Amino acid sequence: MDIFERIASYRAENERMAWSGTFKEYIELLKKDPTPAKTAHSRVYDMIKSHGVEEINGRKRYKFFEQEIFGLDRAIEKLVEEYFHSAARRLDVRKRILLLMGPVSGGKSTLVTLLKRGLEQYSRTIQGAVYAIEGCPMHEEPLHLIPGELRPEIEKELGVRIEGNLCPSCQMRLKNEYGSDIEKVRVVRVLLSEEERIGIGTFSPSDPKSQDIADLTGSIDFSTITEYGSESDPRAYRFDGELNKANRGLMEFQEMLKCDEKFLWNLLSLTQEGNFKAGRFALISADELIVAHTNETEYKAFISNKKNEALQSRMIVMPVPYNLKVAEEEKIYAKLIAQSDMKHVHIAPHALRAAAIFSVLTRLKESKKQGMDLIKKLRMYDGEEVEGYKEADLKEMQNEYLDEGMSGIDPRYVINRISSALIKGDLECMNALDVLRAIKDGLDQHPSITKEERERYLNFISIARKEYDTLAKNEVQKAFVYSFEESAKTLFENYLDNIEAFCNWAKIRDPLTDEEMEPDERLMRSIEEQIGISENAKKAFREEILIRISAYSRKGKKFEYSNHDRLREAIEKKLFADLKDIVKITTSSKTPDESQLKRINEVSRRLIEEHGYCPICANELLRYVGSLLNR
């Protein structure tokens, strides 16, 4: 399909979705399916749910956000459940402004943009179809045509709730064009669109002296005053403010707390009563979700002003902190780089992880839990197991500080430094050391970092470097194991034979001499020590492995060494430790002999084919690890 065929197909799809009929036909449509009459809050919640919901470890994960928002699962779950879900059920929170409050570059704007784009797409589906009175400047719900006295009976019959009244423009048109005959009023399907100002509005504050309240509520059309003779004639008024156009959908208030007070007063009645005042008209009904965003400093200044109490009581404040998971932070950087024109520069494995480790460390707070340091905490937040700590400890730490993640280095700074490194010279490949060096060089130029913070951040760069050193050594050592699977399986089977004998107070038979021997304690401990299993904990660990084997056996499955994450890690580390001297000699030799050269080439090939390296960063990695092992 070529470009013009796609355009034609898109146009045909829009034409297929078009619907036009009378109000009577719209009522028949609602009798079959009342969902088009849902509120704006219900529409947003249903749109989020329509993309799917996963439940992992008792927590809900909404797939709608996962392509663009990373590491904010807890904040998003709270947002969806405590605000969108409650508001969709017509609870009182729908009469509140949703205020997203968090640090710069934390994802607040991205989250709102996602909601707007999602609504646009959802209105193109059958479940998200929106119908409006034809020609209404506010695209209002056709059910507003029904007089208040008749609504209770009709609500029961249709299974809907009717809230709000006709806008001044539709009131006049009903009398003049339709002779007050409601049945004949034309109804059309509308597609929500920010670009066409249908159901999605955006208000951004500017100079208070020049910005007019008309930007929100519409304005008088002075060119028609002489024609219609009155400012209270709806035909002499433009219902084109952001509050008018956002009706039926979502209204974004950018940097809300920077607005002049007069722009916020309209929100008092809009949130609580579902209407606002414009021109010389009665209160105008509007059904819209108002979402605003601001940073912590401005919010604190706002709540400290007693004059703002009325508006503050009409707000639901949702904290949006920085991401605290290393793996998710990597995804943020990868996404931003993928959007650039620098995709031809190869990013070496673990380069973005090193940056992510540094970023997350700056956002974490020291735990009061005994023996817990920032690196252990970072690993547990990232989903890794840490010896001596359980899931309960993780939840306790996550609830230890309510403001954790509200400060630290923002992703924008890190991606700026990565961009600076990417653009220098004729760079073909960028590794972790290049990234950390770029971050370090930029700390001196960062305007808001104090001397004490700079020292702290330099220490975090050192920690990130050490973490990378470990990853680099493991990567090379792994690549050196030619028959890794076979070696690992042999060691694994040997370990299992020994722990089985140990737990059953039995002996094992030597495969060569056939004599009975005591279980090889040295072998078992050499594996267990790789993952920090203490002398006191070894018996429990061995018994746990046997229980796992028994569970697999009952299900008719074979227990492999890769089925147990910690045991797999121990086996690999044991193999790596045995290979350390070979790696050291091979990688550090300035004039390698034929066998060493062959081995280096084989390792490079494995790094490139199996681990995502390019020839440049594979050679750099080998040289770097050689120097590390010789220190």
Secondary structure by P-SEA (a helix, b strand, c coil): ccaaaaaaaaaaaaaaabbbbcaaaaaaaaaacccccccaaaaaaaaaacccccccccbbbbcccccccccaaaaaaaaaaacaaaaaaccccccbbbbbbbcccccaaaaaaaaaaaaaaaaacccccccccccccccccccccccccccaaaaaaacbbbbbbbcaaaaaaaacccccccccbbbbbbbbbccccccbbbbbbcccccccccccbbbbccccccccccccccccccccccccccccbbbbbcccccccccccccccccccccccccccccbbbbbbbbbbbbcaaaaaaaaacccaaaaaaacccccccccccaaaaaaaaaaaaaaccccccccccaaaaaaaaaaaaaaccccccccccaaaaaaaaaccccccccaaaaaaaaacccccccccccaaaaaaaaaaaaaccccccccaaaaaaaaaaaccccccccaaaaaaaaaaaaaaaaaaaaaaaaaaaaaaccaaaaaaaaaaaaaaaaaaaaaaccccccccccccccccaaaaaaaaacccccccaaaaaaaaaaaaaaaaaaacccccccccaaaaaaaaaaaaaaaaaaaaaaaacccccaaaaaaaaaaaaaaaccccccaaaaaaaaaaaaaaaac
